Amino acid sequence: METSPDLIFLKSSELKYISVNQAFCQWVGKSEDQIIGKTDYELFSADFAKIISEKDLESTFSDKLKR
């Protein structure tokens, strides 16, 4: 996970970040400690956070795997 250039993250059922890789930290511009336990609304603009959260909820409650 740490050596991948891809943005990798895991979120809790409350949509809080519980694990992120270094590429994700660099993209967000914050350290892992500053990201873990936070929601998108605490890390990004309200408009961007809304888009991300809607996509998370859509994929969480969808019965189909999306690619």
C-alpha positions as CSV (number, residue, x, y, z in Angstrom):
1,M,0.0,0.0,0.0
2,E,2.8,2.5,0.9
3,T,4.8,1.9,-2.3
4,S,1.8,2.4,-4.6
5,P,1.6,5.7,-6.5
6,D,-2.2,5.3,-6.4
7,L,-4.3,7.1,-3.8
8,I,-5.4,4.4,-1.4
9,F,-7.6,4.9,1.7
10,L,-10.0,3.1,3.9
11,K,-13.0,4.6,5.6
12,S,-15.2,3.6,8.5
13,S,-18.9,3.2,8.3
14,E,-19.1,6.8,9.6
15,L,-17.1,7.8,6.5
16,K,-14.0,8.7,8.6
17,Y,-10.6,7.9,7.3
18,I,-9.0,5.0,9.1
19,S,-6.1,4.3,6.8
20,V,-4.3,6.2,4.0
21,N,-1.1,5.7,2.1
22,Q,1.6,8.3,1.5
23,A,0.4,9.2,-2.0
24,F,-3.0,10.1,-0.5
25,C,-1.3,12.2,2.2
26,Q,0.7,14.1,-0.5
27,W,-2.5,14.6,-2.6
28,V,-4.4,16.0,0.4
29,G,-1.3,18.0,1.6
30,K,-1.6,16.7,5.2
31,S,0.2,14.0,7.3
32,E,-1.4,10.7,8.1
33,D,-2.0,11.9,11.7
34,Q,-3.9,14.9,10.3
35,I,-6.2,12.8,8.1
36,I,-7.0,9.7,10.3
37,G,-10.3,10.1,12.1
38,K,-11.5,13.0,9.9
39,T,-14.3,13.1,7.4
40,D,-14.1,14.6,3.9
41,Y,-15.9,17.7,5.2
42,E,-13.0,18.3,7.6
43,L,-10.4,17.9,4.9
44,F,-11.8,19.5,1.7
45,S,-14.1,22.3,0.6
46,A,-17.8,21.7,1.3
47,D,-18.6,21.3,-2.4
48,F,-15.9,18.7,-3.0
49,A,-16.7,16.9,0.2
50,K,-20.3,16.6,-0.8
51,I,-19.4,15.0,-4.1
52,I,-17.0,12.5,-2.4
53,S,-19.5,11.6,0.4
54,E,-22.4,11.1,-2.1
55,K,-20.2,8.7,-4.1
56,D,-19.1,6.9,-1.0
57,L,-22.7,6.4,0.1
58,E,-23.8,5.4,-3.3
59,S,-21.1,2.7,-3.5
60,T,-21.7,1.6,0.1
61,F,-25.4,0.9,-0.4
62,S,-25.2,-0.3,-4.0
63,D,-25.6,-4.0,-4.6
64,K,-23.5,-3.8,-7.7
65,L,-19.7,-3.5,-7.9
66,K,-18.8,-0.4,-9.8
67,R,-15.6,0.0,-11.9
